[in-house]
């Protein structure tokens, strides 16, 4: 996948939530991308949206497919000089913003008939070209702010909405398309469920309630332009909750249970009653209606428990004589019904 559109998108999505430096009461354009792109080290503390795109391309093994520049205008001309600039979006394309093609840039991760979804550096929740970090954004395709798209020459070809390129080698025409929704630590899940926002709820509260970061929630909801401006009745997508892990079944040692039931000094190590082994048995006998709650949790396998176990042996039809001393067959049958396993 190295050098592919999918890899460029994966790298870009993994940075969603990254923020530039903050000093003197304001964001300062100090970020990790400029020093990591040979030739763009000088751009530290400068507007870095184009640098971010160059960095993503380099990290994805696609450096030769994108311009290495901190200038949006130069990026646009780089693609134009190669005959790879279009008025239509494409997956993994470098989108160019601004009426003069010099305002802002990002990477296209999805598009439909009306909108494009992008990952952009040096922006914010308002879509500012002088923001504070990496965000996922959604724009209207026909907004005058959207100038055009540079189409990298990916080895696997380019998926594009440009009808002029339909049927041409190296291009696949699709009216609607989406790159991988996967990611890194900050990206949203590709699976989710719809949630209706209630009065008084904030996106931060919703994110916390489902155990994800606000950045991850925003990545899953590119239609949200401002996380501080949501309304009751709005519908958003949240990740599907993971099913709770099944608790491990208790393991009951048959020898320990017998020792507790018989109080054999040699096997019980001086009178040890092994409560950890006995309690699951007592709980199961209680569930069978054979042992009162008074004795069901003491872990001692006293006379009441022994009588109850004798009743269980009779009910199960195994373990005779029905003397209340557990045997392997009756204990395994009880465990199978009530969630413990038997060692012995």
Secondary structure, DSSP 4 states (H G I P E B T S, - for coil): -TTSHHHHHHHHHHTTT-B--EETTEE----SSGGGSTT-GGGTTS--HHHHHHHHHHHTT-GGGS---S-HHHHHHHHHHTT-EESS-BTT-EEEESTTS-SEEEEEEEE-SSEEEEEEEEE-TT--TT-SEEEEEEEETT-TTEEEEE----TT-EEE--GGGTT-TTEEE-SSEE-----STTSPPS-EEEEEPPTT--HHHHHHHTT--HHHHHHH-TT-S-TT---TT-EEEEEPPPPPPPPPPEEEEHHHHHHHHHT-TTTTTTT---HHHHHHHHHHHHHTT-S-TTTTTS-S--HHHHHHHHHHHHHHT-SSS-SS---HHHHHHHHHHHTEEEE-
